[in-house]
Amino acid sequence: METQQQSSVTEPQVQRPTKAALMPIDVLFKKSFDLYKKFLWVFVILAALHIAIMVGCVIVLALPFLLLFFKQTIALVIVAFLLALAVVVSATILSLWVKVSFFVLLKEKDTPLKARQAMAKGWPLVWSYLWVSFLVGLAVGLGTLLLIIPGIIFAVWFTFSVYILVFEGQKGTQALRRSRELVKGYWWPVFGRLCLMFGIAFLVSRIPSIGFVLNMLFVTPFVLVYHYYLYEDLKNIQSSALGSQGL
């Protein structure tokens, strides 16, 4: 009789915690657009500076070939090539400086910065940014050589490496590992959100004559904001999961 009573008592079922979902895409777009509007003109100034650096670099690179075309002396052509090399190196550093300033602007979003202020705060991060970008490019490039698919996987894993450098201070391979940790368990949702923005940028690029400029001035800054909120969402989810495990 006692055995029957014990068997009739049902054991409490332990509910497994459900995996949190990423914020809906419409909410992600709204938050991104609200912040994008707030810093629109600073974004445009930085993007315009980046375009100017690229155009100037192309013009200087063309100089040695123009001298060869007009049959100038070899000495003058050599000087032009050396000048072009110096300009390319300088332009690369300036370009990195401008790019990392975008991320600084996002980090300091609660304290609105002007373009020059963002660049002043971004300068100490230039070399770390270069190293992280090189590692991500190397991983994605080598992965792409392995039948493309590994390259896509790596690209999604390491999407947030620069955000982690700027926002969390983790450098080099640590930033890449941290980015992969955040994406773990959310690869497909992150991939889908990245593809959406890639599709928008691709469509804008197809606009005749002005597509490239529109992408550089307006779409690219929005993409950075969009990725920032995606990074914040993943970070908050991970923090909540670790907190619930601690309980």
Buried (B, 14 or more C-beta within 10 A) or exposed (E): EEEEEEEEEEEEEEEEEEEBEBBEEEEBBEBBEEBBEEBEEBBBBBBBBBBEBBEBBEEBBEBBEEBBEEEBEEEEBEBBBEBBEEBEEBBEBBBBBBBBBBBBBBBBEEEEBEBEBBBEBBEEBBEBBBBBBEBBEEBBEEBBEEEEEBBBBBBBBBBBBBBBBBBEEBBBEBBBBBBBBBBEBBEEBBBEBBEBBEEBBEEBEEEEEEBEBBBBBBBBBBBBBBBBBBBBBBBEBBEEBEEEEEE
